[in-house]
Structure formats: structure tokens, C-alpha cells
Amino acid sequence: MAGTPTTQNWPELAIGLYDKLTGRNAEISYSFDEFELNVPSSTAPDSPSAHWKMNGTIRIATRDRAADQAS
């Protein structure tokens, strides 16, 4: 999309995900069975990467603690 900023690193990705989901009682759940992934250390074209192997479930849930304390 034109005018949409691109994510430059992992912290920006995490912050963007949190910003989109906070306060929406959102949960994302992924299940893996012998899933393998090469995770780059940066967005540079020749960036080195780490090899991850995953089995099981990764669950990401968010909540807004400020909203919880206000109620």
C-alpha cells in the first residue's frame, strides 16, 4: 500500500502487533508440527538468520492493563 510504513526490525513488528490488538480482547493461536523457519536478524537483503524448529502451540494474547486498572 502506498504511504504505509514498513517494519524495519523485530521490536517494531512486536510494537505494531501490540498496538493493533490491545484493548480488543484479541488472541492469536498458532499450532506447529515439525515446523522449521529461518528468522533473519534484520531486514537487510543478506542478513544472517537463526534456524528455529517448533512443535506445539504459540499463543499471543493482549490486554490493556491501564483499562483493567480503571475499571
HUCOR-V510650 format. One record per residue. N is the residue number from 1. PHI is phi in radians with two decimals (none if undefined). OMEGA is omega in whole degrees, -180 to 180 (* if undefined). Layout:
BEGIN
N_PHI_OMEGA + N_PHI_OMEGA
END
This chain:
BEGIN
1_none_178 + 2_-1.19_178 + 3_1.43_179 + 4_-1.53_-180 + 5_-1.18_178 + 6_-1.72_178 + 7_-1.32_-177 + 8_-1.81_-178 + 9_-2.80_-176 + 10_-1.10_178 + 11_-1.05_178 + 12_-1.09_178 + 13_-1.10_180 + 14_-1.10_179 + 15_-1.10_179 + 16_-1.08_179 + 17_-1.12_179 + 18_-1.05_-180 + 19_-1.05_-179 + 20_-1.26_-172 + 21_-1.74_-175 + 22_-0.99_177 + 23_1.42_-179 + 24_-1.93_-177 + 25_0.89_-176 + 26_-1.49_173 + 27_-2.49_176 + 28_-2.04_-179 + 29_-2.20_178 + 30_-2.13_175 + 31_-2.00_-177 + 32_-2.17_174 + 33_-2.31_-179 + 34_0.97_-180 + 35_-1.52_178 + 36_-2.17_-175 + 37_-2.54_172 + 38_-1.71_-176 + 39_-1.79_-179 + 40_-1.22_180 + 41_-1.43_176 + 42_-2.76_179 + 43_-1.62_178 + 44_-1.14_-177 + 45_-0.98_-178 + 46_-1.88_-178 + 47_-1.12_174 + 48_-1.17_-178 + 49_-2.34_175 + 50_-1.77_180 + 51_-1.67_179 + 52_-1.92_172 + 53_-2.08_-176 + 54_-2.29_170 + 55_-2.38_179 + 56_1.92_-174 + 57_-2.19_170 + 58_-1.95_-179 + 59_-2.16_177 + 60_-1.99_178 + 61_-2.22_179 + 62_-2.23_170 + 63_-2.69_-178 + 64_-1.70_-177 + 65_-1.10_178 + 66_-1.09_179 + 67_-1.19_179 + 68_-1.12_-178 + 69_-1.27_-178 + 70_-1.30_-176 + 71_-1.56_*
END
